[in-house]
Amino acid sequence: MRLEEFESRIRALEGWRAEKAGEERRVSTISAGAGGVVGGAVVAVIVKVLGGG
């Protein structure tokens, strides 16, 4: 295998890895946002039930 081919494959792998890391961050951010919304709703219900709202 030539050096150019090897470097091309390495660049492709690095690009794939960076893309995968971006997807994981995006999924993590979406999950955290959804968790915050659900958590806020639960707190609101508890406060309402206890007569604080």
DRENGU-170155 format. One record per residue: residue in one letter; x, y, z of N, C-alpha, C in turn. Coordinates in nm, 4 decimals, always signed. Atoms other than C-alpha are relative to their C-alpha. Layout:
# DRENGU-170155
A/X/Y/Z/X/Y/Z/X/Y/Z
...
This chain:
# DRENGU-170155
M/+0.0857/-0.1175/+0.0000/+0.0000/+0.0000/+0.0000/+0.0904/+0.1240/+0.0000
R/-0.0778/-0.1227/+0.0065/+0.1274/+0.3440/-0.0827/-0.0335/+0.0910/+0.1167
L/+0.0165/-0.0929/-0.1107/+0.1680/+0.6181/+0.1718/-0.1236/+0.0881/-0.0199
E/+0.1162/-0.0842/+0.0276/-0.0974/+0.8337/+0.0003/-0.1302/-0.0729/+0.0317
E/+0.1202/+0.0789/-0.0287/-0.3543/+0.5545/+0.0257/-0.0208/-0.0129/+0.1506
F/+0.0066/+0.0146/-0.1449/-0.2727/+0.5023/+0.3920/-0.0485/+0.1300/+0.0644
E/+0.0406/-0.1285/-0.0552/-0.3050/+0.8735/+0.4695/-0.1472/+0.0296/-0.0307
S/+0.1391/-0.0209/+0.0385/-0.6363/+0.8878/+0.2826/-0.0929/-0.0811/+0.0899
R/+0.0825/+0.0850/-0.0882/-0.7735/+0.5996/+0.4884/-0.0028/+0.0549/+0.1421
I/-0.0062/-0.0584/-0.1347/-0.6572/+0.7620/+0.8120/-0.0897/+0.1231/+0.0085
R/+0.0854/-0.1196/+0.0019/-0.8266/+1.0917/+0.7169/-0.1477/-0.0384/-0.0012
A/+0.1392/+0.0454/+0.0052/-1.1472/+0.9047/+0.6350/-0.0454/-0.0499/+0.1373
L/+0.0337/+0.0493/-0.1344/-1.1411/+0.7304/+0.9729/-0.0148/+0.1143/+0.0994
E/+0.0084/-0.1139/-0.0912/-1.0747/+1.0569/+1.1558/-0.1288/+0.0785/-0.0237
G/+0.1246/-0.0692/+0.0319/-1.3663/+1.2202/+0.9747/-0.1200/-0.0750/+0.0530
W/+0.1100/+0.0827/-0.0497/-1.5955/+0.9303/+1.0618/-0.0096/+0.0109/+0.1521
R/-0.0026/-0.0065/-0.1464/-1.4873/+0.9434/+1.4252/-0.0525/+0.1352/+0.0486
A/+0.0473/-0.1330/-0.0388/-1.5479/+1.3205/+1.4468/-0.1503/+0.0111/-0.0225
E/+0.1438/-0.0020/+0.0288/-1.8909/+1.2775/+1.2855/-0.0763/-0.0785/+0.1056
K/+0.0644/+0.0846/-0.1013/-1.9784/+0.9995/+1.5304/-0.0038/+0.0725/+0.1345
A/-0.0047/-0.0740/-0.1266/-1.8697/+1.2129/+1.8278/-0.1034/+0.1122/-0.0006
G/+0.1000/-0.1052/+0.0114/-2.0914/+1.4963/+1.7020/-0.1403/-0.0537/+0.0190
E/+0.1319/+0.0622/-0.0151/-2.3910/+1.2631/+1.6806/-0.0255/-0.0344/+0.1462
E/+0.0164/+0.0383/-0.1401/-2.3313/+1.1380/+2.0343/-0.0273/+0.1219/+0.0871
R/+0.0242/-0.1229/-0.0755/-2.3136/+1.4938/+2.1683/-0.1427/+0.0503/-0.0232
R/+0.1340/-0.0475/+0.0335/-2.6355/+1.5843/+1.9866/-0.1050/-0.0831/+0.0735
V/+0.0948/+0.0885/-0.0686/-2.8201/+1.2817/+2.1297/+0.0027/+0.0277/+0.1500
S/-0.0130/-0.0283/-0.1426/-2.6876/+1.3591/+2.4771/-0.0693/+0.1313/+0.0352
T/+0.0635/-0.1299/-0.0244/-2.8045/+1.7209/+2.4535/-0.1513/-0.0116/-0.0068
I/+0.1450/+0.0194/+0.0133/-3.1511/+1.6165/+2.3355/-0.0539/-0.0742/+0.1222
S/+0.0433/+0.0770/-0.1173/-3.1786/+1.3631/+2.6185/-0.0019/+0.0869/+0.1247
A/-0.0059/-0.0870/-0.1175/-3.0729/+1.6195/+2.8779/-0.1152/+0.1002/-0.0038
G/+0.1111/-0.0945/+0.0130/-3.3294/+1.8683/+2.7448/-0.1327/-0.0650/+0.0321
A/+0.1254/+0.0720/-0.0266/-3.6079/+1.6114/+2.7524/-0.0108/-0.0331/+0.1477
G/+0.0003/+0.0302/-0.1429/-3.5097/+1.5097/+3.1054/-0.0356/+0.1213/+0.0828
G/+0.0312/-0.1233/-0.0712/-3.5270/+1.8714/+3.2176/-0.1470/+0.0349/-0.0089
V/+0.1424/-0.0293/+0.0185/-3.8755/+1.9160/+3.0737/-0.0837/-0.0936/+0.0855
V/+0.0760/+0.0977/-0.0789/-4.0052/+1.5963/+3.2342/+0.0185/+0.0269/+0.1490
G/-0.0262/-0.0306/-0.1412/-3.8375/+1.6826/+3.5665/-0.0771/+0.1212/+0.0466
G/+0.0748/-0.1209/-0.0345/-3.9947/+2.0292/+3.5630/-0.1488/-0.0277/+0.0149
A/+0.1418/+0.0348/-0.0058/-4.3387/+1.8818/+3.4971/-0.0305/-0.0772/+0.1283
V/+0.0204/+0.0784/-0.1223/-4.3020/+1.6366/+3.7848/+0.0004/+0.0922/+0.1216
V/-0.0059/-0.0950/-0.1125/-4.2026/+1.9165/+4.0239/-0.1273/+0.0837/+0.0046
A/+0.1217/-0.0803/+0.0036/-4.4995/+2.1255/+3.9091/-0.1199/-0.0776/+0.0547
V/+0.1103/+0.0832/-0.0484/-4.7391/+1.8372/+3.9773/+0.0103/-0.0183/+0.1517
I/-0.0191/+0.0200/-0.1438/-4.5917/+1.7744/+4.3230/-0.0377/+0.1280/+0.0762
V/+0.0316/-0.1278/-0.0665/-4.6163/+2.1433/+4.4148/-0.1506/+0.0224/-0.0007
K/+0.1462/-0.0168/+0.0102/-4.9792/+2.1511/+4.2930/-0.0721/-0.0913/+0.0996
V/+0.0627/+0.0964/-0.0898/-5.0686/+1.8366/+4.4911/+0.0182/+0.0425/+0.1458
L/-0.0272/-0.0409/-0.1377/-4.9091/+1.9740/+4.8074/-0.0623/+0.1343/+0.0336
G/+0.0716/-0.1251/-0.0258/-5.1055/+2.2957/+4.7681/+0.0862/+0.1243/-0.0079
G/-0.0875/-0.1170/+0.0084/-4.8147/+2.5246/+4.6942/-0.0231/+0.0839/-0.1226
G/+0.0138/-0.0783/+0.1231/-4.9356/+2.6438/+4.3550/-0.1387/+0.0227/-0.0298
